[in-house]
Each structure stands twice: as C-alpha cells, then as structure tokens.
Amino acid sequence: MQDRIVPKTRALAERLRSGEFIAAPGVYDMISARVADSMGFPAIYMTGSGVVASHLGLPDAGIATYTEMVSRAGQIAAGTRTPLIADADTGYGGTVNVRHTVRGYERAGVAAIQIEDQAFPKKCGHTEGQRLIPLEEMVRKIKVALDSRLDDDFLVIARTDARKADSKDEALRRLEAFQEAGADILFYEAPASVEEMEEAARLLDGPLMANMVEGGLTPVMTPDELAAIGFRVAIFPAAGFLAATEALSRVYRALRDHGSSGAADTTLHPFGDFNELMGFREVIAFEDRFEGP
C-alpha cells in the first residue's frame, strides 16, 4: 500500500512546491477517471457533487457518508496513475472525525484532501443554503488534519464558503486564518468576480485554489489567466459530468424518437477504444499467459 501511495503524493507536493500551475479535471466514476488519467494532467479531482450524483442520484447536500466517499476515492486512486485530489466535505464531523477522515483518505491513496467550513448538512458551494461553523472550529479542524497525516507531502486544502454564506470580507478573514493554521492550499469558494480573486491573491501568501464551475458563480478562467492573477491550483469539477449528461440526453432522445443512436447530434466513442481504455487487452494477455494452450 505505501509503495503505491507515496510516489503520487510526493509528485503532487513537488509540483506545488516548484511553482507549477496545477489544473485538475473533475472525475466522478471510473469511466471519467480513466479518461482523465490518460490525458496527462498533473492531478485529477474527485468531485463531491459528481460522486453523489453518479453514485446516489441525489444533490450535493451532505447526504453522502464518509464510508461512501472514501470508498469511491480508493477506487479512483487504485485505478489511476495521476495524483488524486479528493473532496471530503466538512471532514464528516468534529475533530475526531477529521482525524479519521484524513487517515482514511491517505490510506486510500489520495494525494490531497479538501475540507470546508460549512455546518452540517453542507451544500454545494454554487447553490444556496450554506451555513458556516465558527472560525475557531475550522482552524482546529485544519490543525487536526495536518497533525493526523502520516506523510507531510499529503496536502491539506482548507476551503471557505463564507463568500456566499456571509461576505467577501469574512471569506478573506477566514482564508488568512487558514493560512496561519498551516493549510497547504487555500480554497476560496464562489468569488463573484475576477477583481475579488485578484484581491485575495494580493492579500494571501499561501497557494490559492480556484473552483471553475461552468454555469456557477465564479467567472470561468483558463489556467494561464488564473496563474497571471496569482492562483496556483484550479479544479474543473463539473465539466465532465455536464458533458456526459448532455451527450446521454442526446443519444437517449434519439433512441426514443428514432430508434437509433445514429440520429443523435453527437459522436459516440469507438467501442474498441473504450474496451482498450478499460484494460481489456491486459485481461486477454493475462488469460493467454496463464490459461492458454
């Protein structure tokens, strides 16, 4: 287990220390994870919204449990070569829960964990209804997370949802406190403008992470644009599942209305390439080696 965990964890930490910009596409199941893994990204991001939607068919509203989420994280980490950043919501409880969550995610092969300052039940940061825990409680969670990790290269990402739940000023105040607590990456959720993002980059010294949600509250920018204003990490959590949902809708509509996927205004991935992506060639080679004539 340790031989599998350490190289990916160290690779992500070294990229961050080197100053390289880290752009991570969102993955939510093993198909999306395998596709993203084949693209050469420096990291991939297990999106909580996508996992809850694909696994439970429910909104990202604090419904998924630690057990469900760490199980999905372990599957994705084991089935990919790319360092995995994983959403861990609020840490699933108090400080003892945070310790258990950090150790569980790290054992599962995750390279970086994201914890937020929402009160339970949490809500997707680009919707409505967020409530915050006291700042002092979140600072304790960050310190516990840092103390609980087995490998100092395992990154702790501290997210604030204060921009939606309270104000820009409260969000910046919290991010400053997260930085002082030692968080490896600061996650400013749902800033409403580029100017707000630029202000955060001027005020904060720690690496900043942006959440690029198509159709969300924050302007969607390219990695080059984000790097130019001082951000170091960007996740694109929704692009994959929004694209997949649109493609499925078109294909299924064509089947319903015309009886053929060929009538859909979309291109299907070649069946043979899909089998290759899933590792079918390796299965055949294995069987030939051990079960052949």
C-alpha positions as CSV (number, residue, x, y, z in Angstrom):
1,M,0.0,0.0,0.0
2,Q,2.7,2.5,1.0
3,D,4.6,1.9,-2.2
4,R,1.5,2.9,-4.2
5,I,0.6,5.9,-2.1
6,V,3.9,7.7,-1.7
7,P,5.0,8.4,-5.3
8,K,1.8,10.1,-6.3
9,T,1.6,12.0,-3.1
10,R,5.1,13.3,-3.4
11,A,4.7,14.1,-7.1
12,L,1.8,16.4,-6.4
13,A,3.5,18.1,-3.5
14,E,6.7,18.6,-5.5
15,R,4.7,20.2,-8.4
16,L,3.1,22.6,-5.9
17,R,6.5,23.5,-4.3
18,S,8.1,24.0,-7.8
19,G,5.6,26.7,-8.7
20,E,3.9,24.7,-11.5
21,F,0.3,25.5,-12.0
22,I,-1.9,22.5,-11.2
23,A,-5.1,22.1,-13.3
24,A,-7.3,19.2,-12.3
25,P,-10.4,18.0,-14.2
26,G,-13.3,16.6,-12.2
27,V,-13.9,12.9,-12.1
28,Y,-16.8,11.1,-10.5
29,D,-16.7,7.4,-11.5
30,M,-14.2,5.0,-13.1
31,I,-15.0,5.9,-16.7
32,S,-14.4,9.6,-16.1
33,A,-11.3,8.8,-14.0
34,R,-9.8,6.5,-16.7
35,V,-10.4,9.1,-19.4
36,A,-8.8,11.9,-17.3
37,D,-5.9,9.7,-16.3
38,S,-5.0,9.1,-19.9
39,M,-4.7,12.9,-20.6
40,G,-1.5,13.7,-18.7
41,F,-3.0,16.2,-16.2
42,P,-0.8,16.9,-13.1
43,A,-3.8,15.9,-10.9
44,I,-7.4,14.8,-11.1
45,Y,-10.1,15.9,-8.7
46,M,-12.8,13.7,-7.2
47,T,-15.8,16.0,-7.2
48,G,-18.3,15.5,-4.3
49,S,-21.2,16.8,-6.4
50,G,-20.4,14.4,-9.2
51,V,-19.8,11.4,-7.0
52,V,-23.1,12.0,-5.1
53,A,-25.0,12.4,-8.3
54,S,-23.5,9.4,-10.1
55,H,-23.5,7.1,-7.1
56,L,-26.7,8.1,-5.3
57,G,-28.6,10.1,-7.9
58,L,-29.0,12.9,-5.3
59,P,-27.9,16.5,-4.9
60,D,-24.7,17.5,-3.1
61,A,-26.4,18.3,0.2
62,G,-24.5,16.5,2.8
63,I,-26.2,13.1,2.1
64,A,-23.1,11.0,1.2
65,T,-21.3,9.5,4.1
66,Y,-17.6,9.2,4.9
67,T,-17.7,5.5,4.1
68,E,-19.3,6.1,0.7
69,M,-16.9,8.8,-0.2
70,V,-13.6,7.2,0.9
71,S,-14.7,4.0,-0.9
72,R,-15.0,6.0,-4.2
73,A,-11.8,7.8,-3.6
74,G,-10.0,4.5,-3.0
75,Q,-11.4,3.0,-6.2
76,I,-10.3,6.0,-8.3
77,A,-6.9,6.2,-6.7
78,A,-6.2,2.5,-7.2
79,G,-7.4,2.6,-10.8
80,T,-5.4,5.6,-12.0
81,R,-1.8,6.8,-12.1
82,T,-2.5,10.5,-11.7
83,P,-2.3,12.1,-8.2
84,L,-5.9,12.4,-6.8
85,I,-7.3,15.5,-5.0
86,A,-10.4,14.4,-3.2
87,D,-13.4,16.3,-1.7
88,A,-14.0,15.4,1.9
89,D,-16.8,17.9,2.6
90,T,-16.7,19.0,6.2
91,G,-14.5,16.2,7.4
92,Y,-17.7,14.3,8.3
93,G,-18.0,15.7,11.9
94,G,-15.8,17.1,14.6
95,T,-12.1,16.9,15.2
96,V,-12.1,13.1,15.8
97,N,-14.0,12.6,12.6
98,V,-11.5,14.8,10.7
99,R,-8.6,12.7,12.1
100,H,-10.3,9.5,10.9
101,T,-11.1,11.1,7.5
102,V,-7.6,12.2,6.8
103,R,-6.1,8.9,7.8
104,G,-8.7,7.0,5.8
105,Y,-8.3,9.1,2.6
106,E,-4.5,8.9,2.9
107,R,-4.6,5.1,3.3
108,A,-6.9,5.0,0.3
109,G,-4.2,6.5,-2.0
110,V,-5.4,10.1,-2.1
111,A,-2.7,12.8,-2.6
112,A,-4.6,15.8,-1.3
113,I,-7.8,16.3,0.8
114,Q,-10.2,19.2,0.8
115,I,-12.1,20.2,3.9
116,E,-14.6,23.1,4.2
117,D,-16.0,25.3,6.9
118,Q,-19.7,24.7,6.3
119,A,-22.0,23.5,9.0
120,F,-23.7,20.1,8.5
121,P,-25.5,19.3,6.3
122,K,-23.3,21.1,3.8
123,K,-24.5,22.4,0.4
124,C,-22.8,22.7,-3.0
125,G,-20.9,26.0,-2.9
126,H,-22.5,27.3,-6.0
127,T,-26.1,26.8,-4.9
128,E,-28.0,28.2,-1.9
129,G,-28.3,27.5,1.9
130,Q,-24.7,27.4,3.1
131,R,-24.1,27.9,6.9
132,L,-20.7,28.3,8.5
133,I,-19.1,26.8,11.6
134,P,-17.2,29.2,13.8
135,L,-13.8,30.2,12.5
136,E,-12.1,28.8,15.6
137,E,-13.7,25.4,15.0
138,M,-12.5,25.3,11.4
139,V,-8.9,26.3,12.5
140,R,-8.9,23.4,14.9
141,K,-10.0,21.1,12.1
142,I,-7.1,22.3,9.9
143,K,-4.6,21.7,12.7
144,V,-6.0,18.3,13.4
145,A,-5.9,17.4,9.7
146,L,-2.2,18.5,9.5
147,D,-1.3,16.6,12.7
148,S,-3.2,13.4,11.5
149,R,-1.5,12.9,8.2
150,L,1.2,10.2,8.0
151,D,3.1,11.8,5.2
152,D,4.0,15.5,5.2
153,D,3.5,15.5,1.4
154,F,-0.2,14.6,1.8
155,L,-1.7,18.1,1.1
156,V,-4.5,19.6,3.2
157,I,-6.7,22.0,1.3
158,A,-8.8,24.4,3.5
159,R,-12.0,25.8,1.9
160,T,-14.2,28.6,3.0
161,D,-17.8,29.1,1.8
162,A,-18.0,32.4,3.6
163,R,-18.3,34.4,0.4
164,K,-21.8,33.0,-0.2
165,A,-22.8,32.5,3.5
166,D,-21.6,35.8,4.8
167,S,-19.4,38.3,2.8
168,K,-16.2,38.7,0.9
169,D,-14.5,40.3,3.9
170,E,-15.4,37.3,6.1
171,A,-14.1,34.9,3.4
172,L,-10.7,36.7,3.3
173,R,-10.5,36.8,7.1
174,R,-11.0,33.1,7.2
175,L,-8.5,32.4,4.5
176,E,-5.9,34.4,6.4
177,A,-6.6,32.3,9.5
178,F,-6.4,29.1,7.5
179,Q,-3.0,30.2,6.1
180,E,-1.8,30.9,9.7
181,A,-3.0,27.5,10.8
182,G,-0.7,25.9,8.2
183,A,-3.1,24.8,5.4
184,D,-1.1,23.7,2.3
185,I,-3.6,25.2,-0.2
186,L,-6.3,27.9,0.4
187,F,-9.6,27.3,-1.4
188,Y,-11.7,30.5,-2.0
189,E,-15.1,29.2,-2.9
190,A,-17.5,31.2,-5.1
191,P,-15.9,34.6,-5.5
192,A,-18.2,36.7,-7.7
193,S,-15.6,38.5,-9.9
194,V,-12.1,38.5,-11.2
195,E,-11.4,41.6,-9.1
196,E,-12.3,39.6,-5.9
197,M,-9.9,36.9,-6.9
198,E,-7.1,39.4,-7.6
199,E,-7.7,40.9,-4.1
200,A,-7.4,37.5,-2.5
201,A,-4.1,36.8,-4.3
202,R,-2.7,40.2,-3.2
203,L,-3.6,39.6,0.4
204,L,-2.6,35.9,0.8
205,D,0.8,34.3,0.6
206,G,-0.4,30.7,0.5
207,P,-1.2,28.8,-2.7
208,L,-4.8,29.7,-3.8
209,M,-7.2,27.2,-5.5
210,A,-10.0,28.3,-7.8
211,N,-13.2,26.3,-8.5
212,M,-14.1,26.7,-12.1
213,V,-17.7,25.6,-12.4
214,E,-19.4,26.1,-15.8
215,G,-22.7,27.9,-15.0
216,G,-21.6,28.7,-11.4
217,L,-21.0,31.9,-9.6
218,T,-17.3,32.5,-10.4
219,P,-16.0,33.6,-13.8
220,V,-14.5,30.6,-15.6
221,M,-10.9,31.3,-16.5
222,T,-8.1,29.4,-18.1
223,P,-5.1,28.1,-16.1
224,D,-2.9,30.8,-17.8
225,E,-5.4,33.5,-16.8
226,L,-5.6,32.2,-13.2
227,A,-1.8,31.9,-12.9
228,A,-1.4,35.5,-14.1
229,I,-3.6,36.9,-11.2
230,G,-1.7,34.7,-8.6
231,F,-3.7,31.5,-8.3
232,R,-1.8,28.2,-8.2
233,V,-4.4,25.4,-8.5
234,A,-7.7,25.1,-10.4
235,I,-10.3,22.4,-10.4
236,F,-12.9,22.0,-13.1
237,P,-15.3,19.7,-11.3
238,A,-18.4,19.9,-13.3
239,A,-17.2,19.9,-16.9
240,G,-17.1,16.1,-17.2
241,F,-20.5,15.3,-15.7
242,L,-22.2,18.2,-17.5
243,A,-20.7,17.0,-20.8
244,A,-21.7,13.4,-20.1
245,T,-25.3,14.3,-19.1
246,E,-25.7,16.3,-22.3
247,A,-24.3,13.5,-24.5
248,L,-26.5,10.9,-22.8
249,S,-29.6,13.1,-23.2
250,R,-29.0,13.5,-26.9
251,V,-28.3,9.8,-27.5
252,Y,-31.2,8.5,-25.4
253,R,-33.6,11.1,-27.0
254,A,-32.5,9.8,-30.5
255,L,-33.1,6.2,-29.4
256,R,-36.6,7.1,-28.1
257,D,-37.6,9.2,-31.1
258,H,-35.9,7.5,-33.9
259,G,-34.9,4.0,-32.7
260,S,-31.2,4.7,-33.4
261,S,-28.3,6.4,-31.7
262,G,-27.1,7.5,-35.2
263,A,-29.8,10.1,-35.2
264,A,-28.2,11.9,-32.3
265,D,-26.3,15.1,-32.7
266,T,-23.2,13.7,-31.0
267,T,-20.3,11.4,-31.7
268,L,-20.0,8.1,-29.9
269,H,-16.7,7.0,-28.5
270,P,-15.4,4.0,-30.5
271,F,-16.4,0.7,-28.8
272,G,-12.9,-0.8,-29.3
273,D,-11.2,2.2,-27.9
274,F,-13.5,2.1,-24.8
275,N,-12.5,-1.6,-24.2
276,E,-8.9,-0.5,-24.6
277,L,-9.4,2.3,-22.0
278,M,-10.9,-0.2,-19.5
279,G,-7.9,-2.6,-19.8
280,F,-9.5,-5.4,-21.9
281,R,-6.2,-6.0,-23.7
282,E,-4.5,-6.7,-20.4
283,V,-7.2,-9.2,-19.4
284,I,-6.7,-11.1,-22.7
285,A,-2.9,-11.1,-22.3
286,F,-3.2,-12.4,-18.7
287,E,-5.5,-15.2,-19.7
288,D,-3.2,-16.1,-22.7
289,R,-0.3,-16.3,-20.3
290,F,-1.9,-18.4,-17.6
291,E,-4.8,-20.2,-19.4
292,G,-3.5,-20.5,-22.9
293,P,-2.6,-23.8,-24.6
